[in-house]
Amino acid sequence: MEQAKALEVSGVSLADKYLPILRVTLGWMYFSAFLRRTVNVPAKLNPHSSAYVGGKLITFLPHAWQPIVSTLEWILMHPHLLYIFLLAFTAIEGIFGLLMMLGFMTRLSGLVIALLAWSIGAAGGWLGPTCVDEWQIATVEGAAAFMFMFTGSRWLSIDQYLARRYPAGLRIWKINVPLW
């Protein structure tokens, strides 16, 4: 008991003090992907450019996991939908990456980022188009995001403020949903 109190500084556990580093890093991984495609290299979202991200999905196809193969094939056969999908995927990465960095609705952000990470891993497959990078990144990011889905983020976050103000969570009908 004394040891636990010694590790707790000003009401915040030592472990909680280091979680913002992981939260901001994880959020930055997704927010920076959004920035790369929209600000740094907008050609990545231009279907007429050789840098178009849609071309990378073609390299995923031989290694993708079976449930994903048919979806990949279908989206690649419909380029106009591929473009819309890539815009939506990029926007979701930006929105939820920023929310994760700010620590706002961290549980929801964790769920969305875990789904994004694991879908990239499943599409890239175990070997990936060039090496195991997609799988390694997807597993680590997915696991970290999943952890935030279960734990939320209280210290150095907007959720910390909301948790103090609304400790039961967000009330939807007769159910309290712990978004923070």
Residue, then its C-alpha position, 0 to 999 in steps of 0.5 A: m500500500e505504501q509503495a502504491k502511494a509512493l508511485e502516485v504523485s498528486g493523485v496521478s499514478l506514475a503509469d498514467k503520467y507516461l500514457p500521454i506520450l503513447r497517446v500523442t505518438l499514436g495520434w500523430m501517426y494517423f494525423s501525420a498520414f492525413l497531413r502527408r496526403t493533403v499538405n505535403v504530397p497532395a498528388k497522393l490523392n490525385p488519381h492521375s498522378s503516379a504518386y496516387v495511393g490507390g496504386k499501393l492497394i494493387t500491391f496489397l492484393p496478392h498478400a491480403w487476407q482472404p476476407i479482404v481480397s474480395t473487398l480490395e478487388w471490388i474497390l479496385m474495379h471501381p476507381h471512382l469509389l476507390y477515390i471516395f474511399l481514400l478521401a474518407f479513409t484519409a479524413i478519418e485518419g486525420i480526425f481521429g488522429l487529432l482526437m487521440m492527440l488531444g485526448f478527446m473521446t479517447r475510447l472512441s478514437g481508440l476503437v476507430i484507430a484500432l480498426l484502421a490499423w488492423s484493416i491496413g494489416a489485413a489488407g497488407g497481409w502477413l508478408g506485406p507488398t515489400c516486407v512485414d512493415e504493414w503487419q508490424i505497424a498494424t499490430v503495435e498501433g492496433a494494440a495501443a489503440f485497443m488499450f486506449m479504447f479500454t482505459g480511456s485517457r484521463w491525464l493531460s487530456i480533454d477527457q480529464y476535464l470532461a470526466r471531472r465535469y460528467p463523471a458518469g459519462l455521456r448520457i444517451w437515453k437511459i444509458n451512461v456511455p463512458l466516452w472518457 
